[in-house]
Amino acid sequence: MKCLISFCLFCFFSLSSHSEGLSLTDDSGRLIEIDEPPKTIVSLSPHLTELLFDLGVGQTVVGTVSFSDYPNSAKSIPRIGDASALNLERIIQMEPDLVIAWLSGGSFQSVELLIGLGLKVYVNEISSPRDIASSAEKLGVLVGQHKRGLELSHKFSEKIIGIQESRTEIHAPSVFFQLGEEDLFTFSGQHFLGNAIEICGAKNVFSDAPMRVPQVSFESVLRRNPDLIIFSGKSSDTLTSSRKKWQEIGWSHKLRFVDTSELFLPSLRFVTGLEKLCSAIHEP
């Protein structure tokens, strides 16, 4: 009943807000006010571009960043740089009704410059897989597709809950998700991918790290002694220096490999990547 009441209140808010303009607080805590759904949008992250297409407003995206290649129609959108180096002059020339940015996935200094120049900027943040659902919901309101946003949000949330509830293993393996080779990095519990490990019914050995993507040493991994080490890629990939090192200390049986093409981007396709991660963690 509580969920139903919340759902109805959200619908009422969404419907009434567009008749009198819309005020929405973004994920950086800033109040965004717009008179009507934007007709032109610049997206500063591939996952945001993808969400806009999922919401049925892909045609409004007049500029985006490198690697915004899904769906196929997104490939033809003009590029205005990448996450770390934006062409601010070109963005300004486009005069978009709205710019949508990812707080921790790009150059926030450039975003602040755009805000200072008077552009309407909505800031999105993803700290857990559940934030993907709320992003679809909020963006739906913002672009005049509140009903579609709610549908996508609920469908995604149900899939996440289903995956979590299907993991009833008594033993929760400890996991180190490895990034890099000579210099090792991983995901903390503050990162949506670190959180994904726990949804799979496992324990992230670096969940307590203070940074989202901390650098770690081989020695620190040894001390935490994970049950499993997750790699991006396939077991048939070229033997890397770190894989060789793990094998030399007798940890070959701990290595697992995951196709991360859908996992590393916080879009609605993340569910597919999450299923692959869970399967790798719990494979016999």
C-alpha positions as CSV (number, residue, x, y, z in Angstrom):
1,M,0.0,0.0,0.0
2,K,2.8,2.4,0.9
3,C,4.5,1.8,-2.5
4,L,1.1,2.4,-4.3
5,I,0.6,5.7,-2.5
6,S,4.2,6.8,-3.4
7,F,3.6,5.8,-7.0
8,C,0.3,7.8,-7.1
9,L,1.9,10.9,-5.5
10,F,4.8,10.7,-8.0
11,C,2.3,10.5,-10.9
12,F,0.4,13.5,-9.6
13,F,3.6,15.5,-9.2
14,S,4.7,14.6,-12.7
15,L,1.4,15.5,-14.3
16,S,0.8,18.8,-12.5
17,S,4.4,20.0,-12.7
18,H,4.3,20.2,-16.5
19,S,1.1,22.3,-16.6
20,E,2.8,25.0,-14.6
21,G,6.5,24.5,-15.4
22,L,8.7,22.0,-13.6
23,S,11.0,22.2,-10.6
24,L,13.2,19.2,-10.0
25,T,16.3,18.8,-7.7
26,D,19.1,17.1,-9.5
27,D,21.6,14.6,-7.9
28,S,24.0,17.4,-7.0
29,G,21.3,19.1,-5.0
30,R,20.7,21.9,-7.4
31,L,17.1,23.0,-8.3
32,I,16.4,22.8,-12.0
33,E,13.5,24.8,-13.3
34,I,12.1,24.4,-16.9
35,D,9.0,25.8,-18.5
36,E,8.4,22.8,-20.8
37,P,10.1,19.6,-21.9
38,P,13.4,20.4,-23.7
39,K,13.4,20.2,-27.5
40,T,17.2,20.1,-27.7
41,I,19.5,18.2,-25.3
42,V,23.2,17.7,-25.0
43,S,24.2,14.5,-23.2
44,L,27.6,14.3,-21.5
45,S,27.6,10.6,-20.9
46,P,26.9,7.5,-23.0
47,H,24.6,6.0,-20.4
48,L,22.5,9.2,-20.4
49,T,22.3,9.2,-24.1
50,E,21.1,5.6,-24.0
51,L,18.5,6.5,-21.3
52,L,17.1,9.3,-23.4
53,F,16.6,6.9,-26.3
54,D,15.0,4.4,-23.9
55,L,12.6,7.2,-22.9
56,G,11.7,7.8,-26.6
57,V,13.3,11.3,-26.9
58,G,16.5,10.3,-28.7
59,Q,15.7,12.7,-31.5
60,T,16.1,15.6,-29.1
61,V,19.8,14.8,-28.5
62,V,21.8,17.3,-30.6
63,G,25.2,16.6,-29.1
64,T,26.9,13.9,-27.1
65,V,30.3,12.5,-26.1
66,S,32.6,9.7,-27.4
67,F,31.4,6.1,-26.9
68,S,27.8,7.0,-27.1
69,D,27.2,4.2,-29.6
70,Y,24.0,2.6,-28.4
71,P,21.5,2.3,-29.9
72,N,22.9,2.5,-33.5
73,S,21.0,5.7,-34.2
74,A,23.1,7.4,-31.4
75,K,26.2,7.0,-33.6
76,S,25.2,9.8,-35.9
77,I,24.8,12.4,-33.1
78,P,27.5,15.1,-33.4
79,R,30.3,14.7,-30.8
80,I,31.3,17.5,-28.5
81,G,34.4,15.8,-27.0
82,D,34.7,13.1,-24.4
83,A,34.0,12.8,-20.7
84,S,37.3,14.4,-19.7
85,A,37.6,17.0,-22.5
86,L,34.5,18.8,-23.6
87,N,34.3,21.3,-26.4
88,L,32.6,24.0,-24.4
89,E,32.5,26.5,-27.3
90,R,30.6,24.0,-29.5
91,I,28.1,23.2,-26.7
92,I,27.4,26.9,-26.3
93,Q,26.9,27.4,-30.0
94,M,24.3,24.6,-30.0
95,E,22.2,26.6,-27.5
96,P,20.6,23.4,-26.0
97,D,17.5,23.7,-23.9
98,L,19.1,21.3,-21.5
99,V,22.5,19.7,-20.8
100,I,22.6,16.4,-18.8
101,A,25.9,15.5,-17.1
102,W,27.2,12.6,-15.0
103,L,28.7,13.9,-11.7
104,S,31.4,11.3,-11.2
105,G,31.9,10.2,-14.8
106,G,33.5,13.3,-16.3
107,S,35.0,16.7,-15.9
108,F,32.7,18.5,-13.4
109,Q,34.8,21.6,-13.7
110,S,33.6,21.9,-17.3
111,V,30.0,21.3,-16.1
112,E,30.4,24.1,-13.6
113,L,31.6,26.4,-16.3
114,L,28.5,25.6,-18.4
115,I,26.3,26.4,-15.4
116,G,28.1,29.6,-14.8
117,L,27.5,30.6,-18.5
118,G,23.8,30.3,-17.9
119,L,23.1,26.9,-19.5
120,K,20.4,24.7,-18.0
121,V,22.3,21.7,-16.6
122,Y,20.9,18.6,-14.9
123,V,23.4,16.5,-13.0
124,N,23.0,12.8,-12.7
125,E,24.8,10.5,-10.3
126,I,24.9,6.7,-10.0
127,S,26.2,5.1,-6.8
128,S,24.2,1.9,-6.9
129,P,22.3,-0.2,-9.5
130,R,19.1,1.1,-7.9
131,D,20.1,4.6,-8.9
132,I,19.7,3.6,-12.5
133,A,16.0,3.0,-11.9
134,S,15.6,6.4,-10.2
135,S,17.5,8.1,-13.1
136,A,15.1,6.7,-15.6
137,E,12.2,8.0,-13.4
138,K,13.6,11.5,-12.9
139,L,14.7,11.9,-16.5
140,G,11.3,10.8,-17.6
141,V,9.7,13.7,-15.7
142,L,12.4,16.1,-17.0
143,V,11.8,15.3,-20.7
144,G,8.0,15.0,-20.5
145,Q,7.9,11.2,-20.5
146,H,6.9,10.6,-16.9
147,K,4.8,7.5,-17.6
148,R,7.5,5.9,-19.7
149,G,10.1,6.7,-17.1
150,L,8.1,5.0,-14.4
151,E,7.5,1.9,-16.5
152,L,11.3,1.6,-17.2
153,S,12.1,2.2,-13.6
154,H,9.7,-0.4,-12.2
155,K,10.7,-3.0,-14.8
156,F,14.4,-2.5,-14.0
157,S,13.9,-2.6,-10.3
158,E,11.9,-5.8,-10.5
159,K,14.7,-7.4,-12.4
160,I,17.3,-6.4,-9.8
161,I,15.1,-7.7,-7.0
162,G,14.6,-11.0,-8.9
163,I,18.4,-11.4,-9.4
164,Q,19.0,-10.7,-5.7
165,E,16.3,-13.0,-4.5
166,S,17.6,-15.8,-6.7
167,R,20.9,-15.8,-5.0
168,T,20.2,-18.0,-2.0
169,E,23.6,-19.6,-1.6
170,I,24.6,-20.2,2.0
171,H,28.2,-19.3,1.3
172,A,28.9,-15.7,0.2
173,P,32.2,-15.7,-1.6
174,S,34.6,-12.8,-1.1
175,V,35.5,-11.1,-4.4
176,F,38.2,-8.8,-5.8
177,F,37.2,-7.2,-9.0
178,Q,40.5,-6.4,-10.7
179,L,41.0,-3.4,-13.0
180,G,44.4,-2.7,-14.5
181,E,47.6,-4.8,-14.7
182,E,50.8,-3.3,-13.2
183,D,48.8,-0.8,-11.4
184,L,45.8,-2.4,-9.8
185,F,42.5,-0.7,-9.2
186,T,39.1,-1.9,-8.1
187,F,35.6,-0.8,-7.0
188,S,34.6,0.2,-3.5
189,G,31.2,0.0,-2.0
190,Q,30.6,3.6,-3.0
191,H,30.7,2.5,-6.7
192,F,27.6,1.0,-8.4
193,L,29.8,-2.0,-9.6
194,G,31.1,-2.6,-6.0
195,N,27.5,-2.6,-5.0
196,A,26.7,-5.1,-7.8
197,I,28.9,-7.7,-6.2
198,E,26.8,-7.7,-3.1
199,I,23.6,-7.9,-5.1
200,C,25.1,-11.2,-6.5
201,G,25.3,-12.5,-3.0
202,A,29.0,-12.0,-2.6
203,K,31.3,-9.8,-0.5
204,N,33.5,-7.1,-2.0
205,V,36.8,-7.3,-0.2
206,F,37.5,-3.6,-0.8
207,S,34.0,-2.3,0.0
208,D,35.4,-0.2,2.8
209,A,37.9,1.7,0.6
210,P,37.4,5.5,0.9
211,M,37.5,6.2,-2.9
212,R,35.0,4.9,-5.5
213,V,37.8,3.4,-7.7
214,P,40.8,2.9,-5.3
215,Q,44.3,1.9,-6.4
216,V,45.4,-1.3,-4.5
217,S,48.6,-3.3,-4.2
218,F,49.2,-7.0,-4.8
219,E,50.1,-7.2,-1.2
220,S,46.8,-5.8,0.0
221,V,44.9,-8.3,-2.2
222,L,47.0,-11.1,-0.7
223,R,46.2,-9.9,2.8
224,R,42.4,-9.8,2.1
225,N,42.7,-13.2,0.5
226,P,39.6,-13.2,-1.7
227,D,37.8,-16.4,-2.7
228,L,37.5,-15.1,-6.3
229,I,39.3,-12.6,-8.6
230,I,37.1,-11.1,-11.4
231,F,38.6,-10.0,-14.7
232,S,37.0,-8.2,-17.6
233,G,37.3,-10.3,-20.7
234,K,37.6,-14.0,-21.5
235,S,39.8,-16.8,-20.1
236,S,41.2,-17.3,-23.6
237,D,42.5,-13.8,-23.7
238,T,46.3,-13.3,-23.8
239,L,47.9,-14.2,-20.5
240,T,48.6,-11.0,-18.7
241,S,51.3,-10.2,-16.1
242,S,48.9,-10.1,-13.2
243,R,47.2,-13.3,-14.2
244,K,50.6,-15.0,-14.4
245,K,51.4,-13.7,-10.9
246,W,48.1,-15.1,-9.5
247,Q,48.8,-18.4,-11.1
248,E,52.4,-18.5,-9.7
249,I,51.1,-18.2,-6.2
250,G,48.5,-21.0,-6.8
251,W,45.4,-18.9,-7.3
252,S,44.5,-20.1,-10.7
253,H,41.3,-21.6,-9.3
254,K,40.2,-18.2,-8.1
255,L,40.1,-16.5,-11.4
256,R,36.8,-15.7,-13.1
257,F,36.1,-13.8,-16.4
258,V,33.2,-11.6,-17.3
259,D,32.0,-9.8,-20.5
260,T,31.7,-6.3,-19.1
261,S,30.3,-4.6,-22.2
262,E,26.9,-4.0,-20.5
263,L,28.2,-4.1,-16.9
264,F,30.5,-1.0,-17.0
265,L,27.8,1.5,-18.1
266,P,25.0,2.4,-15.8
267,S,22.2,2.1,-18.4
268,L,19.2,-0.2,-18.4
269,R,21.2,-2.9,-20.1
270,F,23.2,-3.1,-16.9
271,V,20.9,-5.9,-15.8
272,T,22.3,-8.2,-18.5
273,G,25.8,-7.5,-17.4
274,L,24.8,-8.1,-13.7
275,E,23.4,-11.5,-14.6
276,K,26.7,-12.4,-16.3
277,L,28.6,-11.2,-13.2
278,C,26.5,-13.3,-10.8
279,S,26.9,-16.3,-13.0
280,A,30.7,-15.9,-13.0
281,I,30.8,-15.5,-9.2
282,H,28.6,-18.6,-8.6
283,E,29.8,-20.9,-11.4
284,P,30.6,-24.4,-10.2
